[in-house]
Amino acid sequence: MKVGDLVESKSAGDALDGRIGVIIKLREGAFEDEPLVQVFWPHRPTAMSFWLCSKDMEVISEDR
């Protein structure tokens, strides 16, 4: 995972419910090989960003 990748929550059932976001920052997490990612969710009604564990996200499109 890297900044600019499109990600989807692994718990998302349908991509149309606003669970596709863009990684805007990365940082070390509490555990080895589990970095935290800040994801911006543009399709949510309040369009905000959250820090999440990278293992809970799936890359759907890599930044080129």
VEXLOGU-889479 format. One record per residue (C-alpha): residue in three letters; x, y, z; residue number from 1. Coordinates in pm, 1 decimal. Layout:
<rs>
+------+----------+----------+----------+-----+
: type :       c1 :       c2 :       c3 : seq :
+------+----------+----------+----------+-----+
:  ala :        X :        Y :        Z : NUM :
...
+------+----------+----------+----------+-----+
</rs>
This chain:
<rs>
+------+----------+----------+----------+-----+
: type :       c1 :       c2 :       c3 : seq :
+------+----------+----------+----------+-----+
:  met :      0.0 :      0.0 :      0.0 :   1 :
:  lys :    112.2 :    351.1 :    -75.3 :   2 :
:  val :    -24.9 :    704.6 :    -91.1 :   3 :
:  gly :   -267.7 :    744.1 :   -381.7 :   4 :
:  asp :   -394.4 :    383.5 :   -387.6 :   5 :
:  leu :   -770.6 :    328.8 :   -396.7 :   6 :
:  val :   -879.4 :     99.1 :   -116.1 :   7 :
:  glu :  -1196.3 :    -68.2 :     -0.1 :   8 :
:  ser :  -1286.7 :   -183.6 :    347.1 :   9 :
:  lys :  -1271.9 :   -564.2 :    368.3 :  10 :
:  ser :  -1602.7 :   -551.2 :    553.7 :  11 :
:  ala :  -1773.6 :   -368.6 :    265.0 :  12 :
:  gly :  -2048.5 :   -564.7 :     97.6 :  13 :
:  asp :  -2104.9 :   -330.9 :   -192.8 :  14 :
:  ala :  -1873.8 :    -67.6 :   -340.3 :  15 :
:  leu :  -2172.0 :    165.9 :   -391.1 :  16 :
:  asp :  -2218.1 :    226.8 :    -18.7 :  17 :
:  gly :  -1925.4 :    470.2 :     -1.5 :  18 :
:  arg :  -1656.1 :    235.8 :    128.4 :  19 :
:  ile :  -1401.1 :    313.5 :   -142.0 :  20 :
:  gly :  -1136.6 :    562.3 :    -37.7 :  21 :
:  val :   -794.3 :    703.0 :   -120.8 :  22 :
:  ile :   -485.5 :    657.8 :     97.8 :  23 :
:  ile :   -352.1 :   1002.0 :    190.8 :  24 :
:  lys :    -94.2 :    913.4 :    462.4 :  25 :
:  leu :     94.8 :    613.7 :    602.0 :  26 :
:  arg :    260.8 :    561.5 :    940.3 :  27 :
:  glu :    396.6 :    281.4 :   1157.4 :  28 :
:  gly :    138.2 :     93.3 :   1357.4 :  29 :
:  ala :    157.7 :    -69.7 :   1698.7 :  30 :
:  phe :    251.9 :   -407.2 :   1548.2 :  31 :
:  glu :    525.5 :   -504.9 :   1303.4 :  32 :
:  asp :    414.6 :   -524.8 :    936.5 :  33 :
:  glu :     77.2 :   -365.3 :   1016.5 :  34 :
:  pro :    109.4 :      3.0 :    924.0 :  35 :
:  leu :   -172.7 :    248.2 :    974.9 :  36 :
:  val :   -319.7 :    425.0 :    674.2 :  37 :
:  gln :   -516.6 :    746.9 :    667.7 :  38 :
:  val :   -795.4 :    700.8 :    417.1 :  39 :
:  phe :  -1008.7 :    979.9 :    271.4 :  40 :
:  trp :  -1364.6 :    866.1 :    200.0 :  41 :
:  pro :  -1499.7 :   1111.9 :    -64.5 :  42 :
:  his :  -1834.9 :    939.4 :   -119.0 :  43 :
:  arg :  -1945.1 :    943.9 :    243.1 :  44 :
:  pro :  -2206.8 :   1206.7 :    328.3 :  45 :
:  thr :  -1957.1 :   1389.4 :    552.1 :  46 :
:  ala :  -1644.7 :   1327.7 :    332.5 :  47 :
:  met :  -1384.6 :   1271.4 :    602.5 :  48 :
:  ser :  -1067.2 :   1075.2 :    667.6 :  49 :
:  phe :   -986.6 :    807.2 :    926.7 :  50 :
:  trp :   -674.9 :    624.3 :   1048.6 :  51 :
:  leu :   -719.7 :    249.7 :    992.8 :  52 :
:  cys :   -511.4 :    -64.0 :   1018.6 :  53 :
:  ser :   -384.7 :   -162.9 :    673.6 :  54 :
:  lys :   -486.0 :   -527.3 :    727.1 :  55 :
:  asp :   -851.9 :   -415.0 :    727.7 :  56 :
:  met :   -816.9 :   -259.2 :    380.9 :  57 :
:  glu :   -789.8 :   -411.1 :     33.1 :  58 :
:  val :   -616.9 :   -227.5 :   -252.9 :  59 :
:  ile :   -850.9 :   -213.4 :   -552.3 :  60 :
:  ser :   -646.1 :     17.5 :   -774.8 :  61 :
:  glu :   -281.0 :    110.3 :   -738.6 :  62 :
:  asp :   -152.3 :    460.5 :   -800.3 :  63 :
:  arg :     33.8 :    470.6 :  -1130.6 :  64 :
+------+----------+----------+----------+-----+
</rs>
